Amino acid sequence: MSKLHLVFGGRVSDPQTADFIEPDRLDVVGIFPDYASAEAAWRASAQRTVDDATMKYVVVHLHRLLEPRP
């Protein structure tokens, strides 16, 4: 299985948490086959919203969720 990564973002209640306050309005950037491409997409999305402290983008390692270690 390839190491899939999901990049998404949205408005958070506190910039130091991942408590998204409007989950129905998340910006799903995409699913990427490797970390390098996911990181590039994350950086581009985060850079667009750099002046808005309540916007946060994250990279989720889907491969870790699909194949958890014992």
C-alpha positions as CSV (number, residue, x, y, z in Angstrom):
1,M,0.0,0.0,0.0
2,S,1.3,3.5,-0.8
3,K,1.7,5.9,2.1
4,L,-1.3,8.1,1.6
5,H,-1.6,11.6,3.1
6,L,-4.6,13.8,3.5
7,V,-4.3,17.6,3.6
8,F,-7.1,19.7,4.9
9,G,-7.7,22.9,6.8
10,G,-10.3,25.1,8.4
11,R,-11.1,27.6,11.1
12,V,-10.1,26.5,14.7
13,S,-11.1,27.8,18.1
14,D,-7.5,28.1,19.3
15,P,-4.5,28.2,16.9
16,Q,-2.6,25.8,19.2
17,T,-5.2,23.1,18.9
18,A,-6.9,21.1,16.1
19,D,-10.4,21.9,17.3
20,F,-12.1,22.8,14.0
21,I,-15.2,24.9,14.7
22,E,-16.9,24.5,11.3
23,P,-16.2,20.9,10.2
24,D,-18.8,21.1,7.5
25,R,-16.8,23.9,5.9
26,L,-13.4,22.2,5.9
27,D,-11.1,22.9,2.9
28,V,-10.1,19.5,1.7
29,V,-7.0,20.1,-0.4
30,G,-6.5,16.5,-1.4
31,I,-5.0,13.1,-0.9
32,F,-1.4,12.6,-1.9
33,P,0.7,9.5,-2.5
34,D,3.8,10.7,-0.5
35,Y,4.7,13.0,2.3
36,A,6.7,15.4,0.1
37,S,3.8,16.2,-2.2
38,A,1.4,16.5,0.8
39,E,3.8,18.9,2.5
40,A,4.1,21.0,-0.6
41,A,0.3,21.2,-0.8
42,W,0.1,22.0,3.0
43,R,2.7,24.8,2.7
44,A,0.9,26.4,-0.3
45,S,-2.5,26.3,1.5
46,A,-1.1,27.5,4.8
47,Q,0.8,30.3,3.1
48,R,-2.5,31.6,1.5
49,T,-4.0,32.0,5.0
50,V,-0.9,33.1,6.9
51,D,-2.5,36.4,8.0
52,D,-5.6,34.6,9.5
53,A,-4.5,33.1,12.9
54,T,-7.7,31.1,13.2
55,M,-7.1,29.1,9.9
56,K,-5.1,26.0,10.2
57,Y,-4.0,23.3,7.7
58,V,-2.8,19.9,8.6
59,V,-1.3,16.7,7.1
60,V,-2.9,13.4,8.2
61,H,-1.0,10.2,7.7
62,L,-3.8,8.1,6.3
63,H,-1.5,5.1,6.0
64,R,-1.0,5.1,9.7
65,L,-4.8,5.0,10.3
66,L,-5.3,2.2,7.7
67,E,-2.5,0.0,9.0
68,P,-1.9,0.8,12.7
69,R,1.0,-0.8,14.4
70,P,0.3,-3.4,17.1
